[in-house]
Amino acid sequence: MTDTPETAQPGRKSRFRRWLLPASLVLNLLLVGIIAGSALSHWHGDRGPKDRRFGFGPLEHAVPQQAREKLGPVFERERANMRSAFRDLRAARSDMHEAMLKQPYDPDAASRALEDVRDRSAAMQDVLHNLLLSINERLTPEERRQFLDALERPLKRPPSGPER
């Protein structure tokens, strides 16, 4: 009896699919967190204006130095979209907080508030996805490699702090 493509390795495809969504979610949340943290540190004055050329913190710093000038217009175009998406997400989180604490508790209102946070998070991820695609379109293959290496570098660092 010979294996057909359907019976050759039945678990392999489903295992890949099972990990694809969580991996994608983790990467997206990481990017949202990086951008949100960057925006918050910018608004609180943690960095000087020289470090805020594009306003996208880690993404800007990951761009190879020789490519930053040609990407300036891309960051400028997306800055307003990101600020708007971040503002909407912050408002949705505030609404969610209120809905979760409201007395008497309304589970339907809390559910709607959580859905709104999810939708606003997705909108912010859309801005980031468009930005990353626009960046990649304008980089040479070597610049793309350098950019992605720089983005992945923080993920490869060992955790700091006391061991648990």
Rosetta constraint file for C-alpha pairs under 8 A:
AtomPair CA 3 CA 7 HARMONIC 5.65 0.50
AtomPair CA 3 CA 8 HARMONIC 5.05 0.50
AtomPair CA 4 CA 8 HARMONIC 5.79 0.50
AtomPair CA 5 CA 9 HARMONIC 7.71 0.50
AtomPair CA 6 CA 10 HARMONIC 6.66 0.50
AtomPair CA 9 CA 13 HARMONIC 7.70 0.50
AtomPair CA 10 CA 14 HARMONIC 7.42 0.50
AtomPair CA 11 CA 15 HARMONIC 6.00 0.50
AtomPair CA 12 CA 16 HARMONIC 6.31 0.50
AtomPair CA 13 CA 17 HARMONIC 6.25 0.50
AtomPair CA 14 CA 18 HARMONIC 5.95 0.50
AtomPair CA 15 CA 19 HARMONIC 6.46 0.50
AtomPair CA 16 CA 20 HARMONIC 6.09 0.50
AtomPair CA 17 CA 21 HARMONIC 7.02 0.50
AtomPair CA 18 CA 22 HARMONIC 7.65 0.50
AtomPair CA 19 CA 23 HARMONIC 6.01 0.50
AtomPair CA 20 CA 24 HARMONIC 6.06 0.50
AtomPair CA 21 CA 25 HARMONIC 6.05 0.50
AtomPair CA 22 CA 26 HARMONIC 6.09 0.50
AtomPair CA 23 CA 27 HARMONIC 6.25 0.50
AtomPair CA 24 CA 28 HARMONIC 6.12 0.50
AtomPair CA 25 CA 29 HARMONIC 6.03 0.50
AtomPair CA 26 CA 30 HARMONIC 6.02 0.50
AtomPair CA 27 CA 31 HARMONIC 6.29 0.50
AtomPair CA 28 CA 32 HARMONIC 6.18 0.50
AtomPair CA 28 CA 125 HARMONIC 6.51 0.50
AtomPair CA 29 CA 33 HARMONIC 5.95 0.50
AtomPair CA 30 CA 34 HARMONIC 6.10 0.50
AtomPair CA 31 CA 35 HARMONIC 6.18 0.50
AtomPair CA 31 CA 125 HARMONIC 7.86 0.50
AtomPair CA 31 CA 128 HARMONIC 7.58 0.50
AtomPair CA 32 CA 36 HARMONIC 5.90 0.50
AtomPair CA 32 CA 121 HARMONIC 7.89 0.50
AtomPair CA 32 CA 124 HARMONIC 7.11 0.50
AtomPair CA 32 CA 125 HARMONIC 6.57 0.50
AtomPair CA 32 CA 128 HARMONIC 7.74 0.50
AtomPair CA 33 CA 37 HARMONIC 5.82 0.50
AtomPair CA 34 CA 38 HARMONIC 6.03 0.50
AtomPair CA 34 CA 58 HARMONIC 6.84 0.50
AtomPair CA 35 CA 39 HARMONIC 6.07 0.50
AtomPair CA 35 CA 56 HARMONIC 6.32 0.50
AtomPair CA 35 CA 57 HARMONIC 6.96 0.50
AtomPair CA 35 CA 58 HARMONIC 7.35 0.50
AtomPair CA 35 CA 59 HARMONIC 7.94 0.50
AtomPair CA 36 CA 40 HARMONIC 6.12 0.50
AtomPair CA 36 CA 86 HARMONIC 7.22 0.50
AtomPair CA 37 CA 41 HARMONIC 6.09 0.50
AtomPair CA 38 CA 42 HARMONIC 6.11 0.50
AtomPair CA 38 CA 55 HARMONIC 7.90 0.50
AtomPair CA 38 CA 56 HARMONIC 6.65 0.50
AtomPair CA 38 CA 57 HARMONIC 5.33 0.50
AtomPair CA 38 CA 58 HARMONIC 7.22 0.50
AtomPair CA 39 CA 43 HARMONIC 6.23 0.50
AtomPair CA 39 CA 55 HARMONIC 7.27 0.50
AtomPair CA 39 CA 56 HARMONIC 7.26 0.50
AtomPair CA 39 CA 57 HARMONIC 7.64 0.50
AtomPair CA 40 CA 44 HARMONIC 6.19 0.50
AtomPair CA 41 CA 45 HARMONIC 6.11 0.50
AtomPair CA 41 CA 46 HARMONIC 5.19 0.50
AtomPair CA 41 CA 47 HARMONIC 7.02 0.50
AtomPair CA 42 CA 46 HARMONIC 6.08 0.50
AtomPair CA 42 CA 47 HARMONIC 6.31 0.50
AtomPair CA 42 CA 52 HARMONIC 7.45 0.50
AtomPair CA 42 CA 55 HARMONIC 7.72 0.50
AtomPair CA 47 CA 51 HARMONIC 6.39 0.50
AtomPair CA 47 CA 52 HARMONIC 7.45 0.50
AtomPair CA 48 CA 52 HARMONIC 6.87 0.50
AtomPair CA 49 CA 53 HARMONIC 6.82 0.50
AtomPair CA 51 CA 57 HARMONIC 7.45 0.50
AtomPair CA 52 CA 56 HARMONIC 7.38 0.50
AtomPair CA 52 CA 57 HARMONIC 6.71 0.50
AtomPair CA 54 CA 60 HARMONIC 6.45 0.50
AtomPair CA 54 CA 72 HARMONIC 6.75 0.50
AtomPair CA 54 CA 75 HARMONIC 5.80 0.50
AtomPair CA 54 CA 76 HARMONIC 6.66 0.50
AtomPair CA 54 CA 79 HARMONIC 7.83 0.50
AtomPair CA 55 CA 60 HARMONIC 7.64 0.50
AtomPair CA 55 CA 75 HARMONIC 7.77 0.50
AtomPair CA 55 CA 79 HARMONIC 7.08 0.50
AtomPair CA 56 CA 60 HARMONIC 5.58 0.50
AtomPair CA 56 CA 75 HARMONIC 7.51 0.50
AtomPair CA 56 CA 79 HARMONIC 7.79 0.50
AtomPair CA 57 CA 61 HARMONIC 6.26 0.50
AtomPair CA 58 CA 62 HARMONIC 6.02 0.50
AtomPair CA 58 CA 151 HARMONIC 7.58 0.50
AtomPair CA 59 CA 63 HARMONIC 6.62 0.50
AtomPair CA 59 CA 151 HARMONIC 7.23 0.50
AtomPair CA 60 CA 68 HARMONIC 7.59 0.50
AtomPair CA 62 CA 146 HARMONIC 7.75 0.50
AtomPair CA 62 CA 147 HARMONIC 5.19 0.50
AtomPair CA 62 CA 148 HARMONIC 7.52 0.50
AtomPair CA 62 CA 150 HARMONIC 4.99 0.50
AtomPair CA 62 CA 151 HARMONIC 5.85 0.50
AtomPair CA 63 CA 67 HARMONIC 6.55 0.50
AtomPair CA 63 CA 68 HARMONIC 6.21 0.50
AtomPair CA 63 CA 143 HARMONIC 7.65 0.50
AtomPair CA 63 CA 146 HARMONIC 7.53 0.50
AtomPair CA 63 CA 147 HARMONIC 5.10 0.50
AtomPair CA 63 CA 150 HARMONIC 7.81 0.50
AtomPair CA 64 CA 68 HARMONIC 6.57 0.50
AtomPair CA 64 CA 143 HARMONIC 6.24 0.50
AtomPair CA 64 CA 146 HARMONIC 6.50 0.50
AtomPair CA 64 CA 147 HARMONIC 6.21 0.50
AtomPair CA 67 CA 71 HARMONIC 6.46 0.50
AtomPair CA 67 CA 139 HARMONIC 7.10 0.50
AtomPair CA 67 CA 143 HARMONIC 7.42 0.50
AtomPair CA 68 CA 72 HARMONIC 6.22 0.50
AtomPair CA 70 CA 138 HARMONIC 7.81 0.50
AtomPair CA 71 CA 75 HARMONIC 6.51 0.50
AtomPair CA 71 CA 135 HARMONIC 6.78 0.50
AtomPair CA 71 CA 138 HARMONIC 7.39 0.50
AtomPair CA 72 CA 76 HARMONIC 6.15 0.50
AtomPair CA 73 CA 77 HARMONIC 6.03 0.50
AtomPair CA 74 CA 78 HARMONIC 6.43 0.50
AtomPair CA 74 CA 131 HARMONIC 7.28 0.50
AtomPair CA 74 CA 134 HARMONIC 6.88 0.50
AtomPair CA 74 CA 135 HARMONIC 7.15 0.50
AtomPair CA 75 CA 79 HARMONIC 5.93 0.50
AtomPair CA 75 CA 131 HARMONIC 7.44 0.50
AtomPair CA 76 CA 80 HARMONIC 7.61 0.50
AtomPair CA 77 CA 81 HARMONIC 7.69 0.50
AtomPair CA 78 CA 82 HARMONIC 6.11 0.50
AtomPair CA 78 CA 127 HARMONIC 7.20 0.50
AtomPair CA 78 CA 131 HARMONIC 6.74 0.50
AtomPair CA 79 CA 83 HARMONIC 6.18 0.50
AtomPair CA 80 CA 84 HARMONIC 6.13 0.50
AtomPair CA 81 CA 85 HARMONIC 6.11 0.50
AtomPair CA 81 CA 127 HARMONIC 6.72 0.50
AtomPair CA 82 CA 86 HARMONIC 5.94 0.50
AtomPair CA 82 CA 124 HARMONIC 6.66 0.50
AtomPair CA 82 CA 127 HARMONIC 6.31 0.50
AtomPair CA 82 CA 128 HARMONIC 7.86 0.50
AtomPair CA 83 CA 87 HARMONIC 6.02 0.50
AtomPair CA 84 CA 88 HARMONIC 6.16 0.50
AtomPair CA 85 CA 89 HARMONIC 6.13 0.50
AtomPair CA 85 CA 120 HARMONIC 6.88 0.50
AtomPair CA 85 CA 123 HARMONIC 6.43 0.50
AtomPair CA 85 CA 124 HARMONIC 5.20 0.50
AtomPair CA 85 CA 127 HARMONIC 7.85 0.50
AtomPair CA 86 CA 90 HARMONIC 6.12 0.50
AtomPair CA 86 CA 124 HARMONIC 6.70 0.50
AtomPair CA 87 CA 91 HARMONIC 6.27 0.50
AtomPair CA 88 CA 92 HARMONIC 6.15 0.50
AtomPair CA 88 CA 120 HARMONIC 6.45 0.50
AtomPair CA 89 CA 93 HARMONIC 6.13 0.50
AtomPair CA 89 CA 117 HARMONIC 6.26 0.50
AtomPair CA 89 CA 120 HARMONIC 5.06 0.50
AtomPair CA 89 CA 121 HARMONIC 6.31 0.50
AtomPair CA 89 CA 124 HARMONIC 7.83 0.50
AtomPair CA 90 CA 94 HARMONIC 6.25 0.50
AtomPair CA 91 CA 95 HARMONIC 6.21 0.50
AtomPair CA 92 CA 96 HARMONIC 6.07 0.50
AtomPair CA 92 CA 113 HARMONIC 6.88 0.50
AtomPair CA 92 CA 116 HARMONIC 6.13 0.50
AtomPair CA 92 CA 117 HARMONIC 5.26 0.50
AtomPair CA 92 CA 120 HARMONIC 7.20 0.50
AtomPair CA 93 CA 97 HARMONIC 6.13 0.50
AtomPair CA 93 CA 113 HARMONIC 7.88 0.50
AtomPair CA 93 CA 117 HARMONIC 5.97 0.50
AtomPair CA 94 CA 98 HARMONIC 6.36 0.50
AtomPair CA 95 CA 99 HARMONIC 6.13 0.50
AtomPair CA 95 CA 113 HARMONIC 6.37 0.50
AtomPair CA 96 CA 100 HARMONIC 6.09 0.50
AtomPair CA 96 CA 110 HARMONIC 6.44 0.50
AtomPair CA 96 CA 113 HARMONIC 4.71 0.50
AtomPair CA 96 CA 114 HARMONIC 6.00 0.50
AtomPair CA 96 CA 117 HARMONIC 7.35 0.50
AtomPair CA 97 CA 101 HARMONIC 6.40 0.50
AtomPair CA 98 CA 102 HARMONIC 5.89 0.50
AtomPair CA 99 CA 105 HARMONIC 7.59 0.50
AtomPair CA 99 CA 106 HARMONIC 7.41 0.50
AtomPair CA 99 CA 109 HARMONIC 6.22 0.50
AtomPair CA 99 CA 110 HARMONIC 5.02 0.50
AtomPair CA 99 CA 113 HARMONIC 6.79 0.50
AtomPair CA 100 CA 105 HARMONIC 7.10 0.50
AtomPair CA 100 CA 110 HARMONIC 5.59 0.50
AtomPair CA 101 CA 105 HARMONIC 7.02 0.50
AtomPair CA 102 CA 106 HARMONIC 7.36 0.50
AtomPair CA 106 CA 110 HARMONIC 6.30 0.50
AtomPair CA 107 CA 111 HARMONIC 6.00 0.50
AtomPair CA 108 CA 112 HARMONIC 6.19 0.50
AtomPair CA 109 CA 113 HARMONIC 6.12 0.50
AtomPair CA 110 CA 114 HARMONIC 6.18 0.50
AtomPair CA 111 CA 115 HARMONIC 6.16 0.50
AtomPair CA 112 CA 116 HARMONIC 6.18 0.50
AtomPair CA 113 CA 117 HARMONIC 6.38 0.50
AtomPair CA 114 CA 118 HARMONIC 6.27 0.50
AtomPair CA 115 CA 119 HARMONIC 6.11 0.50
AtomPair CA 116 CA 120 HARMONIC 6.04 0.50
AtomPair CA 117 CA 121 HARMONIC 6.01 0.50
AtomPair CA 118 CA 122 HARMONIC 6.20 0.50
AtomPair CA 119 CA 123 HARMONIC 6.26 0.50
AtomPair CA 120 CA 124 HARMONIC 6.31 0.50
AtomPair CA 121 CA 125 HARMONIC 6.22 0.50
AtomPair CA 122 CA 126 HARMONIC 6.15 0.50
AtomPair CA 123 CA 127 HARMONIC 6.53 0.50
AtomPair CA 124 CA 128 HARMONIC 6.42 0.50
AtomPair CA 125 CA 129 HARMONIC 6.00 0.50
AtomPair CA 126 CA 130 HARMONIC 6.13 0.50
AtomPair CA 127 CA 131 HARMONIC 6.13 0.50
AtomPair CA 128 CA 132 HARMONIC 6.08 0.50
AtomPair CA 129 CA 133 HARMONIC 6.17 0.50
AtomPair CA 130 CA 134 HARMONIC 6.08 0.50
AtomPair CA 131 CA 135 HARMONIC 6.08 0.50
AtomPair CA 132 CA 136 HARMONIC 6.14 0.50
AtomPair CA 133 CA 137 HARMONIC 6.18 0.50
AtomPair CA 134 CA 138 HARMONIC 6.71 0.50
AtomPair CA 135 CA 139 HARMONIC 6.50 0.50
AtomPair CA 136 CA 144 HARMONIC 6.26 0.50
AtomPair CA 139 CA 143 HARMONIC 5.47 0.50
AtomPair CA 139 CA 144 HARMONIC 5.66 0.50
AtomPair CA 140 CA 144 HARMONIC 6.10 0.50
AtomPair CA 141 CA 145 HARMONIC 6.30 0.50
AtomPair CA 142 CA 146 HARMONIC 6.30 0.50
AtomPair CA 143 CA 147 HARMONIC 5.99 0.50
AtomPair CA 144 CA 148 HARMONIC 6.10 0.50
AtomPair CA 145 CA 149 HARMONIC 6.03 0.50
AtomPair CA 146 CA 150 HARMONIC 6.13 0.50
AtomPair CA 147 CA 151 HARMONIC 6.30 0.50
AtomPair CA 148 CA 152 HARMONIC 6.16 0.50
AtomPair CA 149 CA 153 HARMONIC 6.08 0.50
AtomPair CA 150 CA 154 HARMONIC 7.85 0.50
AtomPair CA 152 CA 156 HARMONIC 6.64 0.50
AtomPair CA 153 CA 157 HARMONIC 6.75 0.50
